[in-house]
Amino acid sequence: RYKGSRYSIPASPSISRAKRDASPSVTGTLSAHPDGYGFVIPDTEGETDIYINPRSMTNAMDGDRVTVQILAIKANGRREGAITQILERAHRQVVGRFERGRAASGGFGFVIPQNHKIHHDVYIAPQQALDARDGDLVVAELVTYPTPQRNPTGKITRVLGVAGDPGIDTEMIIEEFSLPRAFPEECLIAAQDL
């Protein structure tokens, strides 16, 4: 029951127990879309992906390994589902642009992720902002992950610079994908032989 005499279907994250137990679940990796919806690519090879509407994404982020409850199978065979559990987080940090809030907000800031598939800005407490200034490109370690009520929180671990700085794009890619900065001696020798 919703607002007096109106009724609505329960939101997908709160699927009734009977329906949840009756419908199959699938485990896979979430591929989020910048517009808020996503697809879960099942772990089982050959299975079709599962569409997840924005309301059913819950607090999952792009790349997370999740369990999905199948809610519907369309006439064309496409499946639609709701994320019921996050099994493994894909991101420990985000790379993005730091923006400081108004003075009235107590000096809090936030990081807007460069990866447009990450839909949540990361809130940064003043004591966790390092020496970042408005517009700086930064690396923020995630301290808490998003919930339906709030965005993730983080702390800035590195200020990369400002957009347009020489080499900034390379630094951002290295940090975003956690690429190694140093290589084993064998690799360096093999590279010299090329």
C-alpha positions as CSV (number, residue, x, y, z in Angstrom):
1,R,0.0,0.0,0.0
2,Y,1.3,3.4,-1.0
3,K,-0.1,6.8,0.1
4,G,-3.6,6.1,1.2
5,S,-5.6,4.0,-1.3
6,R,-2.8,3.7,-3.9
7,Y,-0.9,0.5,-4.5
8,S,2.4,-0.2,-6.1
9,I,4.6,-3.2,-7.0
10,P,7.5,-3.5,-4.6
11,A,10.8,-2.1,-5.8
12,S,13.0,-4.9,-7.2
13,P,15.6,-4.8,-4.4
14,S,12.8,-5.8,-2.0
15,I,11.4,-8.7,-4.0
16,S,9.0,-10.8,-1.9
17,R,10.6,-13.9,-0.4
18,A,8.3,-16.2,-2.3
19,K,9.1,-14.7,-5.6
20,R,12.9,-14.5,-4.7
21,D,12.9,-18.2,-3.8
22,A,11.1,-19.2,-7.0
23,S,13.1,-17.3,-9.5
24,P,16.7,-18.3,-10.5
25,S,19.8,-16.4,-9.5
26,V,22.9,-15.8,-11.6
27,T,26.4,-14.8,-10.6
28,G,28.4,-12.5,-12.9
29,T,30.2,-9.2,-13.4
30,L,28.4,-5.9,-13.7
31,S,29.0,-3.7,-16.7
32,A,27.5,-0.3,-15.8
33,H,26.4,2.2,-18.4
34,P,26.9,6.0,-17.9
35,D,23.1,6.5,-18.0
36,G,22.6,4.5,-14.8
37,Y,21.5,1.0,-16.0
38,G,23.8,-2.0,-16.5
39,F,24.2,-5.5,-17.7
40,V,25.5,-8.5,-15.7
41,I,27.7,-10.8,-17.8
42,P,27.2,-14.3,-16.3
43,D,30.2,-16.3,-15.1
44,T,28.8,-19.3,-17.1
45,E,30.0,-19.0,-20.7
46,G,27.3,-19.0,-23.3
47,E,24.6,-17.4,-21.1
48,T,23.1,-14.2,-22.3
49,D,23.7,-11.1,-20.3
50,I,21.0,-9.7,-17.9
51,Y,19.7,-6.2,-18.1
52,I,19.6,-4.3,-14.8
53,N,17.5,-1.1,-14.6
54,P,18.8,1.8,-12.6
55,R,16.5,1.1,-9.6
56,S,17.8,-2.5,-9.4
57,M,21.5,-1.5,-9.5
58,T,21.3,-1.0,-5.7
59,N,24.8,0.1,-4.5
60,A,26.8,-1.9,-7.0
61,M,29.6,-0.3,-9.1
62,D,31.0,-1.1,-12.5
63,G,33.1,-4.2,-12.5
64,D,31.7,-5.6,-9.2
65,R,31.0,-9.4,-9.1
66,V,27.4,-9.7,-8.1
67,T,24.4,-12.1,-7.7
68,V,21.3,-11.3,-9.7
69,Q,17.8,-12.5,-9.3
70,I,16.1,-13.0,-12.7
71,L,12.8,-11.1,-12.7
72,A,11.6,-11.5,-16.2
73,I,12.4,-13.1,-19.5
74,K,11.2,-11.1,-22.5
75,A,9.7,-12.7,-25.7
76,N,13.0,-12.2,-27.5
77,G,14.8,-14.1,-24.7
78,R,16.4,-11.1,-23.1
79,R,16.5,-11.4,-19.3
80,E,16.0,-8.7,-16.7
81,G,17.0,-8.9,-13.1
82,A,17.9,-7.1,-9.9
83,I,21.2,-7.2,-8.0
84,T,20.7,-9.0,-4.7
85,Q,24.2,-9.3,-3.5
86,I,27.7,-7.9,-4.1
87,L,30.2,-10.7,-3.9
88,E,33.4,-8.8,-4.7
89,R,34.2,-5.1,-5.2
90,A,36.1,-4.1,-8.4
91,H,37.3,-0.7,-7.2
92,R,39.5,0.1,-4.2
93,Q,40.2,3.6,-5.5
94,V,38.9,6.1,-8.0
95,V,40.7,8.7,-10.2
96,G,38.9,11.9,-10.7
97,R,38.5,15.7,-10.3
98,F,38.4,17.1,-6.8
99,E,35.8,19.8,-6.1
100,R,35.6,21.5,-2.7
101,G,32.1,22.2,-1.3
102,R,30.9,25.6,-0.1
103,A,32.2,26.9,3.2
104,A,28.8,26.3,4.6
105,S,29.2,22.5,4.1
106,G,32.1,22.4,6.6
107,G,34.8,22.2,3.9
108,F,33.8,18.8,2.6
109,G,34.7,18.1,-1.0
110,F,34.0,15.3,-3.4
111,V,35.8,13.5,-6.3
112,I,34.0,13.2,-9.6
113,P,35.2,9.9,-11.1
114,Q,36.9,10.1,-14.5
115,N,35.3,6.7,-15.3
116,H,31.8,7.7,-16.3
117,K,30.5,4.2,-15.5
118,I,31.0,5.0,-11.8
119,H,27.8,6.8,-11.0
120,H,28.7,8.0,-7.4
121,D,30.7,11.0,-6.5
122,V,33.1,10.2,-3.6
123,Y,32.7,12.5,-0.6
124,I,35.9,13.7,1.0
125,A,36.1,15.0,4.6
126,P,38.3,18.1,5.0
127,Q,41.0,16.2,7.0
128,Q,41.1,13.5,4.2
129,A,41.6,16.0,1.3
130,L,45.5,16.1,1.5
131,D,46.5,19.4,-0.2
132,A,44.0,19.0,-3.1
133,R,42.6,22.2,-4.6
134,D,39.5,22.7,-6.7
135,G,39.9,21.1,-10.1
136,D,42.9,19.0,-9.2
137,L,43.0,15.5,-10.6
138,V,43.4,13.1,-7.7
139,V,43.4,9.5,-6.6
140,A,40.9,8.7,-3.8
141,E,41.0,5.5,-1.8
142,L,37.4,4.3,-1.0
143,V,36.8,4.1,2.7
144,T,33.1,3.2,2.5
145,Y,31.1,2.0,-0.5
146,P,27.8,3.5,-1.6
147,T,24.6,2.6,0.1
148,P,21.0,3.4,-1.0
149,Q,21.1,6.3,1.4
150,R,24.6,7.8,0.8
151,N,27.5,8.1,-1.6
152,P,30.8,6.5,-0.9
153,T,33.4,8.2,1.2
154,G,37.1,8.3,0.6
155,K,40.4,9.9,1.3
156,I,42.8,11.4,-1.2
157,T,46.0,9.5,-1.4
158,R,47.6,11.4,-4.3
159,V,47.3,14.7,-6.1
160,L,48.2,14.0,-9.8
161,G,48.0,17.6,-11.0
162,V,45.6,19.6,-13.2
163,A,44.1,18.8,-16.5
164,G,46.5,19.6,-19.3
165,D,49.6,19.0,-17.3
166,P,52.2,17.0,-19.4
167,G,51.9,13.3,-18.7
168,I,48.8,13.6,-16.6
169,D,46.8,11.3,-18.9
170,T,49.4,8.6,-18.5
171,E,49.4,9.0,-14.7
172,M,45.6,8.8,-14.6
173,I,45.5,5.6,-16.6
174,I,48.3,4.0,-14.4
175,E,46.3,4.8,-11.3
176,E,42.9,4.0,-12.6
177,F,43.9,0.5,-13.7
178,S,46.5,-0.1,-11.0
179,L,49.2,-0.7,-13.5
180,P,52.8,-1.4,-12.3
181,R,55.3,1.3,-12.3
182,A,58.3,-1.0,-11.9
183,F,59.0,-4.2,-13.9
184,P,61.0,-7.3,-13.1
185,E,64.6,-7.2,-14.4
186,E,63.9,-10.0,-16.9
187,C,61.2,-7.8,-18.5
188,L,63.6,-4.8,-18.8
189,I,66.3,-7.0,-20.4
190,A,63.8,-8.4,-22.9
191,A,62.6,-4.9,-23.7
192,Q,66.2,-3.8,-24.5
193,D,66.5,-6.7,-26.9
194,L,63.6,-5.5,-29.0
